[in-house]
């Protein structure tokens, strides 16, 4: 999810992977692996990437977190049910706070 979005954003800005790598102070191979979902994106890069691509950090953080959740539940038979339960718990806790 996030990798595909980062590639889409980079290409829309007509940036090369090496240019993004230079901004993040990483090697080009890391950018390639991030965009191909071969290596997870470090949370510490989200703000720099958001600024570079002109998108909200919240948008990238949402995709980053969705990738994390997906990695945990993707092979589970009850993945969707577990996510529904978690969603209800989040809603319940937010109601308690308000």
Secondary structure, DSSP 8 states (H G I E B T S, - for coil): -HHHHHHHHHHHTT--HHHHHHHHTS-HHHHHHHHTTSS---GGGHHHHHHHHT--HHHHHHHHHHHHHHHHHTT-TTHHHHHHHHHHHHHHHHHHH-
